[in-house]
Amino acid sequence: MRLTLDAALSLPSDGTKGTLIGRAWLPGPLSGGPAGPAVVALRADGVWDITGLAPTVSELLNAPNPLTLARATKGAKRIGTVAEVLANSPADKHDPGKPYFLAPCDLQAVKAAGVTFANSMLERVIESKAKGDATRQDALRRELNREIGADLSAVRPGSIEADKLKQALILRDLWSPYLEVGIGPYAEIFTKCPPMASVGTGAEIGLHPDSSWNNPEPEIVLAVNARGEVKGATLGNDVNLRDFEGRSALLLGKAKDNNASSAVGPFIRLFDETYSIDDVRRADVNLSVRGEDQFLLDAKSSMAKISRDPLELVAHTAGAAHQYPDGFVLFLGTMFAPTKDRGAKGSGFTHHPGDIVTIATPTLGSLVNRVTTSDKAPPWTFGSGALMRNLAQRGLL
């Protein structure tokens, strides 16, 4: 199957009426020196390089007024139309002489909140009880839904009611680390990958080659500056290995952080007069998986069902006890844990190489990636040090 990107699907439903920023790789003739990444603004008349005004997205979001920088025309350079840059962004179509989009975050820490929806919370418990064995998931799902499914969706994390439920579940031998962070006082916040390691729209996403039970995790991702202020949002795929994490919660790093396993994009939509945190709260997130085996999966989730408010999750991430001088992006969690059988009855869902995954919501557009294994995805070689050297060679630092 061909992966194609076009402006009508990639952009929000209102096009470029909002304030959209991102990153693009520029060939030497456009970069003002060696080829390298640029901070870009998407406007009705094209994609504009604003790296001369803000050398990194982190710097832009840390500025006193990011909207002013994103909308500035003086010092900005047009690099093409949105359609042209998108057309060159699929991994198998890169023309090195033309720009293509990257993940819209750079120096920010990449953080993620786990088990923030009751449905996915139950699936994490199933993983741990199954010890990573996918053949046991169906029976465990029936048992857990019968025992506690109705209780969890109505419980506010950290409440007196949550503590009472915890004690009851302990007595029934149904407690797990996932319920602790799902309904306990502290949210699960983990590091998804290092800064600069996320891939953008059109790129290949990677699964550990030893995994046989895995899934996409479509999420809204907040862009937060060093002061803990949420400045905008984008989409993300927090690719997950259910077999690895199910064997032990201590394998979370192996389950989550592999080459190309964090996809973010296509663009960050800054909060302005057209878009706010309330739009995040009421968003519906759509997931589509299309396989070369003709497998089709379509699903939708509502952010209204999240167990902790997005700003509460930001407060659990940063504050007096933990600072991020370059800011951070925060995956808000997902209610998706696909269970549709892809093979034998009861076997559930797992990815196949070549799957095309689309994550979309009208206010943020669509993030599209093709699945491969992490050892076959392009290796990550351009990190923070390379970025600093590149910007210095281009006279931007």
Buried (B, 14 or more C-beta within 10 A) or exposed (E): EEBBBEBEBBBBEEBBBBBBBBBBBBBEEBBBBEBBBBBBBBBEEBBBBBBBBBBBBBBBBBBEEBBEBBBBEEEBBEBBBBBBBBBBBBBEBBEEEBBBBBBBBBBBBBBBBBBBBBBBBBBBBBBBBBEBBBEBBBEBBEBBBEEBBEBBBEBEBBEEEBBEBBEEBEEEEBBBBBBBBBBBEEBBBBBBBBBBBBBBBBBBBBBBEEBBBBBBBBBBBBBBBBEBBBBBBBBBBBBBBBBBBBBBBEBBBBBBBBBBBBBBBBBBBBBBEBBEBEBBBEBEBBBBBBBEEEBEBEBBBEBEEBBBBBBBBBEBBBEEEEEBEBBBBBBBBBBBBBBEEBEEEBBBBBBBBBBBBBBBBEBBBBBBBBBBBBBBBBEBEBEBEEBBEBBEBBEBE
